[in-house]
């Protein structure tokens, strides 16, 4: 095939595939079978492989591409992504409508747009014009704190209802410029959510709580392939200029334009001019919500005129021109047959009520979370009690109260929290001041899948190729029962897995072997000790110099490490007190991993010392004293604790000086500090 013919066929295939993706993922009306679609995609992939110079970023083959990011960059929003105020009743909604009309002024005609309130996460997409006049997706941002979001563009590109590019002709038809911003909601369809939970339960993992949380966790996953597998959807609802200004005079016009440009826009929307019609729309939405295939938790009502929106303005946290009417939680009464404990991926033990099945909002509920032992005590719950169950957020079933009357007698048996992990039999711990019990065994079957994925990830042991699909198969076939078992894998074991050939198997074995050379701090981080991140692991390795020294360190020894407080030291101490974790370390040692490090040399007499400054010093300002201490290797803290090395006190020293005397922390003056600084 000559170059010109290849280019033409590639463009033809791309246009055809985009057309069928739009029909399937946006309009839900496919014209061809999955097999025919796959055939087109394979032909395009083959041609692009033969002609890599013709690959473009908006090609359908490039939705998932490149290596995962180390993290997500922070990017400011063009204008704040604010939350909405809620109305929980017709009366509250009437009050809002009255305020809008009063602020708008007498004689002002008010038109509203009602839309379903999708239970997902907000997203902003920015498009920029290319040389051919088309608009190309350049940036995808999470809501973040409303002012600054996270750049998740690589993951957004995998959502097939998000156009990677929009031709100039479509832009013209939609009356959209080539540079613009779209805001909308990312949701996980219920079918995709149920399938994902079935897979999790088959792997021995706790099911995800609800589609919204699962979607939010998915969009921040560092593996775009995982995001692609979970089949998220994007529904657009705002069109803005790059500066964050409205592109249309009416909200209804913006929705129509986005639909014309090829975005998925929720079809359940309506322009309304009276309060009675708003309530009618809400009633119909509540009736239809169980049949939609995705979760909604209310209706959003917006003033349609963008000019009037600007006049109405904002409160500190929400627009005055829009409100969310929230549906009441759906509830039912049933009996608690038993209470069981499930172990989550972090080792957290969660009590779950086993219920006599009850229909709540069109869904049969047979289990409900009880959160922790404190919640059971708060409810005064006994096994056999009758309880009221709500679907919190209309998804998570939870027990809200015990029912006691002549028709609902009390239960007889009190629940006892287990003393050992129900999955692996290891000791469980409950940190002082926390509500949760936890299993600290890193190789606990309930934790192992997530432990392996964390251990292999970039920034930890960096075992490229050991992703979710491979880990799932290793666990299903019981080829790995511990992190250390990774180092026992051979080529024949890997070749028994689906879609693993000789080349892939050898590459993965090389990656696993290479990980043996990782530094001690990476190994520490890879063990998944609670509160021990990359920075803490590095400080521990530099301070102690070996895994053995860390294993034998007391909590007091650990707390002497810079930035390690009581909570962190307790978590480390509890982790290594568990015999199975000590065995894991020994197995990693036998596998040949690096368990020693060069101890950090003291660069000055202030290295490792923590100072607290209080009062007014004779010659140095507080900032100058802090700069000198830090330049000499010391650290300045804002509060006095047992870890404080010295309190530097000047005139009018306050409560920090009293605290120093109470904890018997040495107190020095500016002259002594200058002597120490040399």
HELIX and SHEET records of a PDB file:
HELIX    1   1 UNK A    3  UNK A   21  1                                  19    
HELIX    2   2 UNK A   22  UNK A   26  3                                   5    
HELIX    3   3 UNK A   34  UNK A   50  1                                  17    
HELIX    4   4 UNK A   52  UNK A   54  5                                   3    
HELIX    5   5 UNK A   60  UNK A   62  5                                   3    
HELIX    6   6 UNK A   90  UNK A  104  1                                  15    
HELIX    7   7 UNK A  153  UNK A  156  1                                   4    
HELIX    8   8 UNK A  168  UNK A  174  1                                   7    
HELIX    9   9 UNK A  190  UNK A  202  1                                  13    
HELIX   10  10 UNK A  211  UNK A  219  1                                   9    
HELIX   11  11 UNK A  224  UNK A  229  1                                   6    
HELIX   12  12 UNK A  251  UNK A  260  1                                  10    
HELIX   13  13 UNK A  275  UNK A  288  1                                  14    
HELIX   14  14 UNK A  289  UNK A  291  5                                   3    
HELIX   15  15 UNK A  306  UNK A  312  1                                   7    
HELIX   16  16 UNK A  373  UNK A  379  1                                   7    
HELIX   17  17 UNK A  445  UNK A  456  1                                  12    
HELIX   18  18 UNK A  468  UNK A  476  1                                   9    
HELIX   19  19 UNK A  483  UNK A  488  5                                   6    
HELIX   20  20 UNK A  491  UNK A  495  1                                   5    
HELIX   21  21 UNK A  502  UNK A  514  1                                  13    
HELIX   22  22 UNK A  515  UNK A  517  5                                   3    
HELIX   23  23 UNK A  520  UNK A  526  1                                   7    
HELIX   24  24 UNK A  534  UNK A  544  1                                  11    
HELIX   25  25 UNK A  547  UNK A  551  1                                   5    
HELIX   26  26 UNK A  555  UNK A  559  1                                   5    
HELIX   27  27 UNK A  566  UNK A  577  1                                  12    
HELIX   28  28 UNK A  579  UNK A  590  1                                  12    
HELIX   29  29 UNK A  622  UNK A  631  1                                  10    
HELIX   30  30 UNK A  655  UNK A  663  1                                   9    
HELIX   31  31 UNK A  670  UNK A  677  1                                   8    
SHEET    1   A 2 UNK A  74  UNK A  76  0                                        
SHEET    2   A 2 UNK A 148  UNK A 150 -1                                        
SHEET    1   B 5 UNK A  86  UNK A  87  0                                        
SHEET    2   B 5 UNK A 322  UNK A 326  1                                        
SHEET    3   B 5 UNK A 296  UNK A 303 -1                                        
SHEET    4   B 5 UNK A 112  UNK A 118 -1                                        
SHEET    5   B 5 UNK A 269  UNK A 272 -1                                        
SHEET    1   C 5 UNK A 165  UNK A 166  0                                        
SHEET    2   C 5 UNK A 135  UNK A 142 -1                                        
SHEET    3   C 5 UNK A 121  UNK A 129 -1                                        
SHEET    4   C 5 UNK A 180  UNK A 188 -1                                        
SHEET    5   C 5 UNK A 232  UNK A 240 -1                                        
SHEET    1   D 5 UNK A 363  UNK A 369  0                                        
SHEET    2   D 5 UNK A 348  UNK A 360 -1                                        
SHEET    3   D 5 UNK A 331  UNK A 343 -1                                        
SHEET    4   D 5 UNK A 386  UNK A 392 -1                                        
SHEET    5   D 5 UNK A 396  UNK A 403 -1                                        
SHEET    1   E 4 UNK A 363  UNK A 369  0                                        
SHEET    2   E 4 UNK A 348  UNK A 360 -1                                        
SHEET    3   E 4 UNK A 437  UNK A 439 -1                                        
SHEET    4   E 4 UNK A 428  UNK A 429 -1                                        
SHEET    1   F 4 UNK A 635  UNK A 637  0                                        
SHEET    2   F 4 UNK A 610  UNK A 614  1                                        
SHEET    3   F 4 UNK A 646  UNK A 649  1                                        
SHEET    4   F 4 UNK A 666  UNK A 668  1                                        
END                                                                             
